[in-house]
Amino acid sequence: MNHALLIDRIDAVLPQTQCTQCGYDGCRPYAQALAAGTTLINRCPPGGDAGIEKLAAVLDTPVLPLDETCGQPGPLLVAVIDETHCIGCTLCIQACPVDAIMGANKFMHTIIPDLCSGCELCVAPCPVDCIAMVDANRPWTQEDADAARTRHEQRAHRLQLNAREKEERMRRAGTQAATSSQQTDAQAAHPEQPADHQPQSNQAPTAAPTAEDAKKAAIALALQRARARRKTTNQSGSTS
């Protein structure tokens, strides 16, 4: 069988929760490893025993018991945000592999239950522990898996575009900095420049704060406010 076709067939029977419990960065990379014969078919807890049987059929290999070091199968869980404590840091949005979280920087976030795959990847990054996993009270269907695969692929494409745009901006900024440095060196080498040229300061210019610096500062401030709000709430409860 064609190798690419085999990967597609394996990927088609994986649950597409993109939870990474198998040790790979999503279902597609796991499918690629299975097709290459570098891993085993029993590393997908969301798929459970039924998923292992499907993989065994595709790869014509014996069924194996689930590797419980990867996790335990169970009912579909979905993430829920305690919106009263959400600080709008966007870390959960960045972690969600299937674009199931809505929100914006410094604004409350919310999770769309019908889109959540229960991967739990948004829980750990939350700096105020305001995300919990609850029973979805429904099964994860093939339609869910197909839709999650599409959103995951669209997200990956968007992140690639963003990375290329960022790289291009950094390249342009580097070119501008190099040009400015060359002009400064030329001016130093020829002090007979016209008088309207301002002298260059010997002090190195202070780097402007980056977007990442601003984000970290905003998160730190939000955390401080969240702690203060919780402290006030706790004190009010203890005195009532």
C-alpha positions as CSV (number, residue, x, y, z in Angstrom):
1,M,0.0,0.0,0.0
2,N,1.1,3.5,-0.8
3,H,2.7,5.0,2.4
4,A,0.8,8.3,2.2
5,L,-2.5,6.4,1.7
6,L,-1.6,4.2,4.7
7,I,-1.1,7.3,6.9
8,D,-4.5,8.6,5.7
9,R,-6.2,5.3,6.6
10,I,-4.6,5.2,10.0
11,D,-5.5,8.9,10.7
12,A,-9.1,8.2,9.7
13,V,-9.7,5.8,12.6
14,L,-7.9,7.9,15.2
15,P,-10.3,10.0,17.4
16,Q,-8.8,13.4,16.4
17,T,-8.9,14.7,20.0
18,Q,-5.3,15.9,19.5
19,C,-4.6,15.2,23.1
20,T,-1.0,14.2,22.7
21,Q,-1.4,11.4,25.3
22,C,0.2,9.0,22.7
23,G,3.4,11.0,23.0
24,Y,3.1,12.6,19.6
25,D,2.0,16.2,18.7
26,G,-1.5,15.2,17.6
27,C,-3.2,12.3,15.8
28,R,-1.5,12.9,12.4
29,P,2.0,12.6,13.7
30,Y,1.0,9.4,15.6
31,A,-0.5,8.0,12.4
32,Q,2.8,8.8,10.6
33,A,4.8,7.0,13.3
34,L,2.5,4.0,13.1
35,A,2.8,3.8,9.3
36,A,6.6,4.0,9.7
37,G,6.5,1.1,12.3
38,T,8.2,3.2,15.0
39,T,5.5,3.0,17.6
40,L,2.7,0.7,18.8
41,I,-1.1,0.7,18.2
42,N,-2.0,0.8,21.9
43,R,-1.0,4.4,22.8
44,C,-4.4,6.2,22.3
45,P,-6.5,6.3,25.5
46,P,-9.4,8.3,23.9
47,G,-9.7,5.6,21.2
48,G,-9.8,2.8,23.9
49,D,-10.0,-0.9,23.0
50,A,-12.3,-0.2,20.0
51,G,-9.7,2.2,18.6
52,I,-6.9,-0.3,19.1
53,E,-9.0,-2.9,17.2
54,K,-9.5,-0.5,14.3
55,L,-5.7,0.2,14.1
56,A,-4.9,-3.5,14.2
57,A,-7.2,-4.1,11.3
58,V,-5.7,-1.3,9.2
59,L,-2.1,-2.4,10.0
60,D,-2.9,-6.1,9.9
61,T,-1.3,-6.6,13.3
62,P,-2.4,-8.3,16.5
63,V,-4.5,-6.4,19.0
64,L,-2.7,-5.2,22.1
65,P,-3.9,-4.1,25.5
66,L,-4.0,-0.4,26.0
67,D,-0.7,1.1,27.3
68,E,-2.0,2.6,30.6
69,T,1.1,4.7,31.0
70,C,-0.4,6.9,28.3
71,G,-3.7,7.4,30.2
72,Q,-7.0,5.8,30.9
73,P,-10.0,5.7,28.6
74,G,-13.2,7.2,29.9
75,P,-16.3,9.3,29.1
76,L,-15.9,12.4,27.0
77,L,-14.9,15.4,29.2
78,V,-15.2,19.0,28.1
79,A,-13.4,22.0,29.6
80,V,-15.4,24.7,31.4
81,I,-14.0,28.1,32.4
82,D,-14.9,29.8,35.7
83,E,-15.6,33.1,34.0
84,T,-15.6,35.0,37.2
85,H,-11.9,34.3,37.7
86,C,-10.8,34.4,34.0
87,I,-8.2,37.1,33.5
88,G,-8.2,37.0,29.7
89,C,-4.5,36.0,29.3
90,T,-5.3,33.9,26.1
91,L,-2.9,31.1,27.2
92,C,-5.8,28.6,27.0
93,I,-6.7,29.8,23.5
94,Q,-3.1,29.3,22.4
95,A,-3.1,25.7,23.9
96,C,-6.4,24.6,22.4
97,P,-5.6,22.4,19.4
98,V,-9.1,22.5,17.9
99,D,-10.1,26.2,18.3
100,A,-12.8,25.5,20.8
101,I,-12.2,28.6,22.9
102,M,-13.5,32.1,22.2
103,G,-12.1,35.2,23.7
104,A,-9.6,38.0,23.3
105,N,-6.7,39.5,25.3
106,K,-7.9,40.9,28.6
107,F,-11.4,39.8,28.0
108,M,-13.3,36.8,29.4
109,H,-12.9,33.5,27.6
110,T,-15.5,30.8,27.1
111,I,-15.3,27.3,25.7
112,I,-17.7,26.0,23.0
113,P,-18.8,22.6,24.4
114,D,-19.7,21.1,21.1
115,L,-16.2,21.8,19.7
116,C,-14.2,20.8,22.8
117,S,-12.4,17.4,22.3
118,G,-11.6,17.0,26.0
119,C,-7.9,17.0,25.4
120,E,-7.2,18.9,28.7
121,L,-4.3,20.8,27.1
122,C,-5.9,24.1,28.2
123,V,-5.9,23.2,31.9
124,A,-2.2,23.4,32.8
125,P,-1.4,26.7,31.2
126,C,-4.2,28.6,33.0
127,P,-2.3,30.8,35.6
128,V,-5.4,31.1,37.9
129,D,-6.6,27.5,37.7
130,C,-10.1,28.5,36.5
131,I,-10.5,25.7,34.0
132,A,-12.2,22.4,35.0
133,M,-13.0,19.2,33.1
134,V,-16.6,18.0,33.3
135,D,-18.6,15.1,31.9
136,A,-19.9,16.0,28.4
137,N,-22.8,13.6,28.9
138,R,-22.5,12.5,25.2
139,P,-20.2,10.3,23.1
140,W,-17.4,11.6,20.8
141,T,-18.7,10.7,17.4
142,Q,-17.1,10.2,14.0
143,E,-18.6,13.5,13.0
144,D,-16.9,15.2,15.9
145,A,-13.6,13.6,14.9
146,D,-13.9,14.7,11.3
147,A,-14.8,18.3,12.3
148,A,-11.9,18.4,14.9
149,R,-9.4,17.2,12.3
150,T,-10.5,20.0,10.0
151,R,-10.2,22.7,12.7
152,H,-6.8,21.3,13.8
153,E,-5.5,21.5,10.2
154,Q,-6.9,25.0,9.8
155,R,-5.2,26.1,13.0
156,A,-1.9,24.6,12.0
157,H,-2.1,26.4,8.7
158,R,-2.9,29.7,10.4
159,L,0.0,29.3,12.9
160,Q,2.4,28.6,10.0
161,L,1.2,31.8,8.2
162,N,1.7,33.8,11.4
163,A,5.2,32.4,11.9
164,R,6.2,33.3,8.4
165,E,4.8,36.8,8.8
166,K,6.7,37.2,12.1
167,E,9.9,36.0,10.5
168,E,9.4,38.5,7.6
169,R,8.8,41.4,10.1
170,M,12.0,40.4,12.0
171,R,13.9,40.2,8.7
172,R,12.8,43.7,7.7
173,A,13.6,45.1,11.2
174,G,17.0,43.5,11.0
175,T,17.6,45.1,7.6
176,Q,16.5,48.5,8.8
177,A,18.8,48.2,11.9
178,A,21.8,47.2,9.7
179,T,21.1,50.2,7.4
180,S,20.9,52.6,10.4
181,S,24.1,51.2,11.8
182,Q,25.9,51.7,8.5
183,Q,24.7,55.3,8.4
184,T,25.9,55.9,11.9
185,D,29.3,54.4,11.1
186,A,29.6,56.6,8.0
187,Q,28.7,59.7,10.0
188,A,31.4,58.9,12.6
189,A,33.9,58.3,9.8
190,H,33.1,61.7,8.3
191,P,32.7,64.3,11.1
192,E,32.5,67.1,8.5
193,Q,28.8,66.3,8.1
194,P,26.5,69.3,7.8
195,A,25.7,71.1,11.1
196,D,22.0,70.1,10.9
197,H,23.0,66.5,11.7
198,Q,22.5,65.8,15.4
199,P,25.4,64.2,17.2
200,Q,25.0,60.6,18.0
201,S,24.7,59.7,21.7
202,N,27.4,57.3,23.1
203,Q,24.7,55.6,25.1
204,A,23.1,52.6,23.4
205,P,19.5,53.1,22.6
206,T,17.0,51.4,24.9
207,A,15.2,48.6,23.2
208,A,11.5,49.2,22.8
209,P,9.4,46.7,24.8
210,T,8.2,43.8,22.6
211,A,4.7,42.5,22.3
212,E,5.8,39.5,24.4
213,D,7.1,41.9,27.2
214,A,3.8,43.7,27.2
215,K,1.8,40.4,27.3
216,K,3.9,39.2,30.3
217,A,3.3,42.5,32.1
218,A,-0.4,42.3,31.5
219,I,-0.6,38.7,32.7
220,A,1.4,39.6,35.9
221,L,-1.0,42.6,36.6
222,A,-4.0,40.4,35.9
223,L,-2.7,37.7,38.3
224,Q,-2.2,40.4,41.0
225,R,-5.7,41.6,40.6
226,A,-7.1,38.1,40.6
227,R,-5.3,37.2,43.8
228,A,-6.5,40.4,45.4
229,R,-10.1,39.7,44.3
230,R,-9.9,36.2,45.7
231,K,-8.4,37.4,49.0
232,T,-11.2,39.9,49.4
233,T,-13.8,37.3,48.6
234,N,-12.3,34.9,51.2
235,Q,-12.1,37.6,53.9
236,S,-15.7,38.5,53.2
237,G,-16.7,34.9,53.6
238,S,-14.8,34.4,56.8
239,T,-16.4,37.5,58.5
240,S,-20.0,36.7,57.4
